[in-house]
């Protein structure tokens, strides 16, 4: 296991320990840990590996992209087909430290985080869109295809 994988495992362990052991809860715990880990990535070094491992539909959140030449150059040299194709995203956040994320993970492992998801069949897409437009939404609406 590489250094990044070991560090991620350390991040995720408190959340995994708080689950009931089911695959569903483990997946939720790992998803939350991944979001927090991404938020804490330093822009130097680790972002190359993170971009290489970003799956289709994935989001890389980088802490502290600065307006310095090296960051501008890095972003200008991204290759669309390699780094962004298949719905991949790169976002930036400011002022988030690894310690902040570690404290958040500790807190999250002690409280029940239960995302609310409402599924719709594809034939119900218009109803889902109408509810979004009217502000009648709790959690996420998902079209099942």
N, C-alpha and C positions, 0 to 999 in steps of 0.2 A: 504494500500500500504506500502511495506517495505521501509527501508531507501535507499537501492540500487535503487529500482524502482523510488523513489522520486528524487534521485540524477540524474538518467538517464533522467527522464522527464525534469528536469531543463536543462540538456545538450541539449536535442533534441528540446526544445521549440523554440529557435531562428530560427532553420531550418524549423520547421513546420510553424511558423508564416510567413516565406518567400514564402511558396507555394501558388498555386492558389486554394488550397482546394481539388484538385482531389486526388483520391486514389493513382494514379501512382506517383504523386509528393510527397505525404505523405510517401509512401513506400520508395522512394529514400532518402528522408530526414531522415527517421528513420534508414535506412541502413547506411548512412554516420555517423549519430550520434552513431550508435552501434559500428562502426569501431573505431571512436574516443574515445568512452567510454572504449572499450576494451584496447586501447593503453594506457589509463591512469590508468588502474587497478593497484593497489598496490599488490604485490605478497602475502602479509600476509592477511589472513582472507577472503577477497573478492574472491580470486581465487577458494575456495571451492564451494561457491554458484554459481559462474560463470560456473564452470565445471559441476555442477549438472543440470544447466539450458541450457547447450550447446546443440543445436539441431543437428540432423544429417546433415552433410555437413558444420557445423559451425566452426568458427575459434576463438580461445581464444588467444588474444595477451596480453602477460604479460610484464609489464615494470619492468626492473631491476631484472631479475633472476641473482643472483650472484653465484659465485663459492664457496659459503659457504656450510658447512655441512647440514644445515637445508634445503636449496634449493635442494641440491643433493638428500637428503633423500626423500624429497617430490616427486621429479620427479621419483625416483626409485620405489616409492610405488604406482604409477599410475596403475590402473587396465585397461587392454586393452579393455575388453568388456564394461566396464562402462564409461570410459573416452575417448576412441579413436575409438571404433567401429563405423561403419556407416559414414566413411569419416570425422570424427572430427579431428581438428588440434589444436596444441598448438604451438605458436610461441613466440619469445621474442624480445623486442626492448630495446634499452638503451637510457638513457638521455631524456626521454619525460616526462614532468610534466603535471599535470592536468591544470595548467595555460596555457601551450602551446596549449593544446587541446581546452580549452575554447576560446582562442584568434583565433584559426583556425576556430572553429565553427562560431564565430562572423563574420569572413571574409567570410566563405563559405555561410552564410545566405544572404550576400549582393551581391554575384556574381552568375550568372547562371551556375551551374554545370550540364552539360548535357552529361552523358556517351554515348559513341557511341557503338552500338551493331549491329552486322550484323548476321542475323539468316540464317541458312541453313537447308534444309530438310535433313533427315538422308541419303537419296540417294545421296546427294551432299557432303558427308563427305570427299571424296577424293579431291574434288575441294578446300574445306576449308583447308585441310591439306597441299595441294600444295601451296596455298596462304601464309600460315604460314611459310612454308619452304623457299619460295622465298622472304619473308619479306614484302609482300604486305598486310599489316594489319593496320587498324585504329581501335582502341578500342578493343572490344572483339568479337570473333566469337563464336556463340552458335549453337549447333546442336539441332534442334527441333525434338523430337521423338513422 
